[in-house]
Amino acid sequence: MEVVSLYELNKYLKQVIALNFSESLWVKAEITQCRYSRGHYYLELVEKSKETDTVLAQSSAVIWAGDALRIEKTLSEPILKFLQSGAEVKLLVDPDFHERYGLKLVVRDIDQEFTIGQLEIKRREALDQLIREGLMGINKSAYLPPVLQKIAIISSPTAAGFKDFMDQLHNNAYGLKFHSTLFESAMQGEYVEKDILHQISVIEKADFDCIVIIRGGGSRMDLSDFDSYGIGKAIALAPIPVLTGIGHEIDRSIADEVAHTSLKTPTAVAEYIIAKALEFISNLQDLVDNINMISSNHILNQQTIINRLRYQMTVAQFQYIKEASNKLSTYQVQLQQNVGAFFWKKESEIQQLKKQLSLLDYKSVLKRGYSITVQDNRMIQHINQIQPDKAILTRLEGGQIISDIKEITHD
């Protein structure tokens, strides 16, 4: 058997790959890791089983700095947004085998439509699952106080949307005071879901009127983190209402769909909270005014009403007694008539039932020419119930017969 060195084997494999992959080809995979260094992007790619989520294949890939700059010019988003962990991508690659470093896929292009399409598919699947589980309207039915005083905010402290929200809420022109607490969370990237789920669980143990999830505007890919099933379920099952202001005008994320109230921007959320407080104050003042007016009118009208009622009560009392006496006489006559008819009807029904029961009596059945077969004090209804080694008793009109079995014949 021929023995070759490892270098010779790898050199041969390099030639085989070069000969069989003379042109670039498209590869679909999921990114598990992306590392940036000196303009280059180093990726770890996997393909997983849809049924078991186990890894079926794994490979390393690289986007050299020159290719990265060229590719980014063709994309609608910065290239790094397509290279996040968990992203499903379609890459144009050249398989490259090095004698020392092994196989590596050199990325020449990225199909952004595929990645965006996969995000929409995942969004649809997550939304369908929430619908199947009946979670869509749960948070919408949570009680929303007329005034939201204690507000839990989930956001990034450095986000422009958070600063806009705080300024609008606490520096309002009406001098309204609100108590807000920030629960810090990533608003973009792989930690969004983990952070939001953790903060919702923390808020649930405290005393707040509502949860506000806010971030500034962004592209479709920026906001795709809020299309996760996990975030949707956590918001839906939150015991207090969730208000979202995720800063996009056109698309609605899953977080928006399941939230109690969805608004376009963080500023709009603050305006909504202020508007509710102003509405409550206005309604309260209207109630005070109405109470004062009603009380005055009520006092003025009561004396007139009392006098009128006194006269009406005197007249009505006499009339009521007269009508009641006439009705009582009528009811007595009707009662006597109805009781007699009732007992006559029931007697007829009893006689009819007696006739029906007599027809069902076994003696009547025997008189009509039928017989009853019994073995071991058990009525035989089917030939398979008969035990050949025991006698049977046959009851007929006028008596019974005890017989030994000689033969059993089946239909």
C-alpha positions as CSV (number, residue, x, y, z in Angstrom):
1,M,0.0,0.0,0.0
2,E,1.3,3.4,-1.0
3,V,2.1,5.9,1.7
4,V,1.9,9.7,1.1
5,S,2.7,12.6,3.3
6,L,0.0,14.9,4.7
7,Y,1.3,17.7,2.6
8,E,1.1,15.6,-0.6
9,L,-2.5,14.6,0.3
10,N,-3.6,18.1,1.0
11,K,-1.9,19.3,-2.2
12,Y,-3.8,16.7,-4.1
13,L,-7.1,17.7,-2.5
14,K,-6.4,21.3,-3.4
15,Q,-5.9,20.3,-7.0
16,V,-9.2,18.3,-7.0
17,I,-11.2,21.2,-5.6
18,A,-9.6,23.6,-8.0
19,L,-10.5,21.4,-10.9
20,N,-14.0,20.7,-9.8
21,F,-15.0,24.2,-8.7
22,S,-13.6,26.4,-11.5
23,E,-16.5,28.8,-11.1
24,S,-18.1,30.5,-8.0
25,L,-21.3,29.0,-6.7
26,W,-24.1,30.1,-4.4
27,V,-24.3,28.5,-0.9
28,K,-27.1,28.9,1.6
29,A,-26.1,28.7,5.3
30,E,-26.6,30.2,8.8
31,I,-24.0,32.4,10.4
32,T,-23.0,31.2,13.9
33,Q,-20.1,33.6,14.4
34,C,-18.6,36.7,12.6
35,R,-15.2,38.2,13.5
36,Y,-13.8,41.4,12.1
37,S,-10.1,42.1,11.7
38,R,-8.3,44.7,9.6
39,G,-11.1,45.0,7.2
40,H,-11.6,41.3,6.8
41,Y,-14.7,39.3,8.0
42,Y,-14.2,35.8,9.3
43,L,-17.3,33.7,9.4
44,E,-18.4,30.3,10.8
45,L,-21.2,28.8,8.7
46,V,-23.5,25.9,9.5
47,E,-26.5,24.1,8.0
48,K,-28.9,22.6,10.5
49,S,-31.6,20.0,10.3
50,K,-35.1,21.6,10.3
51,E,-36.5,18.7,12.3
52,T,-33.9,18.3,15.0
53,D,-31.9,21.5,14.8
54,T,-28.7,19.5,14.8
55,V,-25.7,20.7,12.7
56,L,-25.5,18.8,9.4
57,A,-22.5,20.7,7.9
58,Q,-20.0,23.3,9.0
59,S,-17.4,25.4,7.3
60,S,-15.3,28.6,7.7
61,A,-15.6,31.5,5.3
62,V,-13.9,34.8,4.8
63,I,-14.7,38.1,3.1
64,W,-11.5,39.8,2.3
65,A,-11.4,43.6,2.8
66,G,-11.5,44.4,-0.9
67,D,-14.5,42.2,-1.5
68,A,-16.2,43.6,1.6
69,L,-15.9,47.2,0.3
70,R,-17.2,46.2,-3.1
71,I,-20.1,44.1,-1.8
72,E,-21.2,46.8,0.7
73,K,-21.7,49.3,-2.2
74,T,-24.3,46.9,-3.6
75,L,-26.2,46.5,-0.4
76,S,-29.1,48.6,1.0
77,E,-27.7,48.2,4.5
78,P,-24.2,48.1,6.1
79,I,-22.6,44.7,5.4
80,L,-22.3,43.9,9.1
81,K,-26.1,43.8,9.4
82,F,-26.2,40.8,7.1
83,L,-23.4,39.0,9.0
84,Q,-25.0,38.8,12.5
85,S,-25.1,35.5,14.4
86,G,-28.2,33.6,13.5
87,A,-28.7,35.3,10.1
88,E,-29.5,33.0,7.2
89,V,-27.5,34.1,4.1
90,K,-27.0,33.2,0.5
91,L,-23.4,33.7,-0.4
92,L,-21.5,33.5,-3.7
93,V,-18.3,31.6,-2.8
94,D,-15.1,30.2,-4.2
95,P,-14.1,27.0,-2.4
96,D,-10.4,27.4,-1.5
97,F,-8.3,24.6,0.0
98,H,-4.9,25.4,1.6
99,E,-2.3,22.7,2.4
100,R,-1.9,24.1,5.9
101,Y,-5.2,25.7,6.8
102,G,-7.6,23.4,5.1
103,L,-10.9,24.3,3.4
104,K,-12.2,27.9,3.5
105,L,-15.0,29.5,1.5
106,V,-14.0,32.9,0.0
107,V,-17.1,35.0,-0.2
108,R,-17.5,37.1,-3.4
109,D,-21.1,38.4,-3.1
110,I,-24.1,38.4,-0.7
111,D,-27.8,38.0,-1.9
112,Q,-29.5,40.6,0.3
113,E,-32.9,39.7,-1.0
114,F,-32.5,36.2,0.3
115,T,-31.7,37.4,3.8
116,I,-34.5,39.9,3.9
117,G,-36.8,37.2,2.6
118,Q,-35.8,34.8,5.3
119,L,-36.4,37.5,7.9
120,E,-39.9,37.9,6.6
121,I,-40.5,34.1,6.6
122,K,-39.3,33.9,10.2
123,R,-41.6,36.9,11.0
124,R,-44.6,35.2,9.4
125,E,-43.8,31.8,11.1
126,A,-43.5,33.5,14.5
127,L,-46.8,35.5,14.0
128,D,-48.6,32.3,12.9
129,Q,-47.4,30.5,16.0
130,L,-48.6,33.3,18.2
131,I,-52.0,33.2,16.5
132,R,-52.3,29.4,16.9
133,E,-51.5,29.7,20.6
134,G,-54.2,32.4,21.0
135,L,-51.7,35.0,22.3
136,M,-52.5,37.9,20.0
137,G,-55.2,39.7,22.0
138,I,-54.1,38.8,25.6
139,N,-52.1,42.0,26.4
140,K,-54.7,44.2,24.6
141,S,-57.2,43.1,27.3
142,A,-54.9,44.0,30.2
143,Y,-56.3,46.8,32.3
144,L,-54.9,50.2,31.3
145,P,-55.2,52.8,34.1
146,P,-56.7,56.1,33.1
147,V,-53.5,57.8,34.4
148,L,-50.1,56.0,33.8
149,Q,-48.0,57.3,36.8
150,K,-45.5,54.5,37.3
151,I,-43.8,53.7,34.0
152,A,-41.3,50.9,33.3
153,I,-39.1,51.7,30.3
154,I,-37.2,49.1,28.3
155,S,-34.7,50.8,26.1
156,S,-31.0,51.7,25.6
157,P,-29.9,54.6,27.7
158,T,-27.9,56.0,24.8
159,A,-30.7,55.7,22.2
160,A,-31.9,58.9,20.7
161,G,-35.5,57.6,21.0
162,F,-35.1,57.2,24.7
163,K,-33.9,60.8,25.2
164,D,-36.8,62.1,23.0
165,F,-39.3,60.1,25.1
166,M,-37.9,61.4,28.5
167,D,-37.8,65.0,27.3
168,Q,-41.3,64.9,26.0
169,L,-42.7,63.1,29.1
170,H,-41.0,65.0,31.9
171,N,-40.8,68.4,30.3
172,N,-44.4,68.6,29.2
173,A,-46.1,72.0,29.0
174,Y,-48.8,71.0,31.6
175,G,-46.5,70.4,34.6
176,L,-47.7,66.8,34.8
177,K,-45.4,64.6,36.9
178,F,-44.7,61.0,36.0
179,H,-42.4,58.4,37.7
180,S,-40.3,56.4,35.1
181,T,-37.7,53.7,35.6
182,L,-35.3,52.6,32.9
183,F,-34.6,48.9,32.5
184,E,-31.6,48.8,30.1
185,S,-31.7,46.6,27.1
186,A,-29.9,46.2,23.8
187,M,-32.2,47.6,21.0
188,Q,-30.3,46.1,18.1
189,G,-28.2,42.9,17.6
190,E,-28.1,39.4,18.9
191,Y,-28.8,40.4,22.6
192,V,-32.1,42.2,22.0
193,E,-34.4,39.2,22.7
194,K,-32.4,38.0,25.7
195,D,-32.3,41.5,27.3
196,I,-36.0,42.3,26.7
197,L,-37.2,38.9,28.1
198,H,-35.1,39.4,31.2
199,Q,-36.3,42.9,31.8
200,I,-39.9,42.0,31.4
201,S,-39.5,39.2,34.0
202,V,-37.9,41.7,36.4
203,I,-40.7,44.3,35.8
204,E,-43.4,41.7,36.4
205,K,-42.2,41.4,40.0
206,A,-42.5,45.1,40.7
207,D,-45.3,47.6,40.8
208,F,-45.8,49.5,37.5
209,D,-48.8,50.7,35.6
210,C,-47.4,49.8,32.2
211,I,-44.3,48.8,30.2
212,V,-42.9,51.0,27.5
213,I,-40.6,49.6,24.8
214,I,-39.0,52.3,22.7
215,R,-36.2,52.8,20.3
216,G,-35.5,55.3,17.5
217,G,-36.2,54.7,13.8
218,G,-34.3,52.3,11.6
219,S,-34.4,50.1,8.6
220,R,-36.3,46.9,8.1
221,M,-33.3,44.8,9.2
222,D,-32.6,47.1,12.2
223,L,-36.1,46.3,13.5
224,S,-36.2,42.6,12.6
225,D,-35.1,41.8,16.2
226,F,-38.6,42.8,17.3
227,D,-40.1,40.1,15.1
228,S,-39.1,37.3,17.4
229,Y,-41.6,34.8,18.7
230,G,-40.0,35.0,22.2
231,I,-40.4,38.7,22.5
232,G,-44.0,38.5,21.1
233,K,-44.9,35.8,23.6
234,A,-43.4,37.7,26.6
235,I,-45.3,40.9,25.6
236,A,-48.5,39.0,25.1
237,L,-48.3,37.4,28.5
238,A,-47.1,40.4,30.4
239,P,-49.6,41.1,33.3
240,I,-49.6,44.8,32.7
241,P,-50.2,46.7,29.4
242,V,-47.2,47.1,27.0
243,L,-46.9,50.2,24.9
244,T,-44.5,50.2,22.0
245,G,-42.8,53.0,20.1
246,I,-40.2,51.3,17.9
247,G,-39.8,54.2,15.5
248,H,-40.9,53.0,12.1
249,E,-43.7,54.4,10.0
250,I,-44.6,51.6,7.6
251,D,-44.0,48.1,8.9
252,R,-45.4,46.8,12.1
253,S,-43.2,44.4,14.1
254,I,-44.5,41.4,16.0
255,A,-43.9,43.4,19.2
256,D,-46.4,46.0,17.8
257,E,-48.9,43.4,16.9
258,V,-49.2,41.8,20.4
259,A,-48.7,45.0,22.4
260,H,-51.7,46.6,24.2
261,T,-51.0,49.9,22.3
262,S,-48.6,50.5,19.4
263,L,-47.5,54.0,18.5
264,K,-45.1,55.1,15.7
265,T,-42.3,56.8,17.7
266,P,-41.0,57.1,21.3
267,T,-42.3,60.7,21.2
268,A,-45.7,59.5,20.2
269,V,-45.7,57.2,23.2
270,A,-44.9,60.1,25.6
271,E,-47.7,62.2,23.9
272,Y,-50.1,59.3,24.4
273,I,-49.4,59.0,28.1
274,I,-49.7,62.8,28.6
275,A,-52.9,62.9,26.6
276,K,-54.4,60.1,28.8
277,A,-53.6,62.1,31.9
278,L,-55.1,65.3,30.4
279,E,-58.2,63.4,29.4
280,F,-58.6,62.1,32.9
281,I,-58.1,65.6,34.4
282,S,-60.6,67.0,31.9
283,N,-63.2,64.3,32.6
284,L,-62.7,64.8,36.3
285,Q,-63.4,68.5,36.1
286,D,-66.4,67.8,33.9
287,L,-67.7,65.5,36.6
288,V,-67.2,68.1,39.3
289,D,-69.1,70.7,37.2
290,N,-71.8,68.2,36.5
291,I,-72.2,67.2,40.1
292,N,-72.6,70.8,41.2
293,M,-75.1,71.6,38.5
294,I,-77.1,68.4,39.1
295,S,-77.1,68.9,42.8
296,S,-78.5,72.4,42.5
297,N,-81.2,71.3,40.1
298,H,-82.0,68.3,42.1
299,I,-82.6,70.3,45.3
300,L,-84.8,72.7,43.5
301,N,-86.9,70.0,41.9
302,Q,-87.3,67.7,44.8
303,Q,-89.9,69.7,46.7
304,T,-92.1,69.9,43.7
305,I,-91.7,66.2,43.0
306,I,-92.5,65.3,46.6
307,N,-95.7,67.3,46.6
308,R,-96.8,65.7,43.4
309,L,-96.0,62.3,44.6
310,R,-98.1,62.7,47.7
311,Y,-101.2,63.4,45.7
312,Q,-100.5,60.6,43.2
313,M,-99.9,58.2,46.0
314,T,-103.3,58.9,47.5
315,V,-105.1,58.4,44.2
316,A,-103.0,55.4,43.2
317,Q,-103.5,53.7,46.5
318,F,-107.3,53.6,46.2
319,Q,-107.1,52.5,42.5
320,Y,-104.5,49.8,43.3
321,I,-106.7,48.2,46.0
322,K,-109.7,48.2,43.7
323,E,-107.8,46.6,40.8
324,A,-106.1,44.1,43.0
325,S,-109.5,42.9,44.4
326,N,-110.9,42.4,40.9
327,K,-107.8,40.5,39.8
328,L,-107.9,38.3,42.9
329,S,-111.5,37.2,42.0
330,T,-110.5,36.5,38.4
331,Y,-107.5,34.4,39.5
332,Q,-109.6,32.3,41.9
333,V,-112.0,31.3,39.0
334,Q,-109.1,30.6,36.6
335,L,-107.3,28.5,39.3
336,Q,-110.3,26.3,39.8
337,Q,-110.7,25.8,36.1
338,N,-107.0,25.1,35.5
339,V,-106.6,22.7,38.4
340,G,-109.4,20.5,37.1
341,A,-108.1,20.4,33.5
342,F,-104.6,19.7,34.8
343,F,-105.6,16.6,36.8
344,W,-107.8,15.3,34.0
345,K,-104.9,15.6,31.5
346,K,-102.4,13.8,33.9
347,E,-104.9,11.0,34.5
348,S,-105.2,10.4,30.8
349,E,-101.4,10.3,30.5
350,I,-101.1,7.8,33.3
351,Q,-103.6,5.5,31.7
352,Q,-101.8,5.7,28.4
353,L,-98.5,4.8,30.1
354,K,-100.1,1.8,31.8
355,K,-101.2,0.5,28.5
356,Q,-97.7,0.9,27.0
357,L,-96.1,-0.8,30.0
358,S,-98.5,-3.8,29.8
359,L,-97.4,-4.4,26.2
360,L,-93.8,-4.5,27.3
361,D,-94.4,-7.1,30.1
362,Y,-92.7,-10.4,29.4
363,K,-95.9,-12.3,29.8
364,S,-97.5,-10.3,27.0
365,V,-94.4,-11.0,24.9
366,L,-94.9,-14.8,25.5
367,K,-98.5,-14.6,24.5
368,R,-97.5,-13.2,21.1
369,G,-95.7,-16.5,20.4
370,Y,-92.2,-15.6,21.5
371,S,-90.0,-17.6,24.0
372,I,-87.2,-16.7,26.4
373,T,-84.1,-18.9,26.7
374,V,-82.1,-18.8,30.0
375,Q,-78.9,-20.6,31.1
376,D,-77.4,-20.2,34.6
377,N,-80.1,-17.6,35.4
378,R,-78.8,-15.5,32.5
379,M,-80.9,-14.6,29.5
380,I,-79.4,-15.8,26.2
381,Q,-79.4,-13.2,23.5
382,H,-76.8,-14.7,21.1
383,I,-75.9,-18.2,20.1
384,N,-72.3,-17.6,21.3
385,Q,-73.5,-17.1,24.9
386,I,-74.6,-20.8,25.2
387,Q,-72.4,-23.2,27.1
388,P,-72.9,-26.7,25.5
389,D,-72.4,-28.7,28.7
390,K,-75.2,-27.1,30.6
391,A,-79.0,-27.3,30.3
392,I,-81.1,-24.5,29.1
393,L,-84.5,-23.3,30.2
394,T,-87.0,-22.2,27.7
395,R,-90.0,-20.2,28.9
396,L,-93.2,-20.2,26.8
397,E,-96.8,-19.2,27.3
398,G,-98.2,-21.5,30.0
399,G,-94.9,-23.0,31.2
400,Q,-91.2,-23.8,30.7
401,I,-89.0,-26.5,29.1
402,I,-85.6,-27.7,30.4
403,S,-83.4,-29.1,27.6
404,D,-80.0,-30.6,27.3
405,I,-78.0,-29.4,24.3
406,K,-77.0,-32.0,21.6
407,E,-75.9,-29.7,18.9
408,I,-75.3,-26.0,18.2
409,T,-75.6,-24.7,14.7
410,H,-74.5,-21.2,13.7
411,D,-76.0,-19.2,10.9
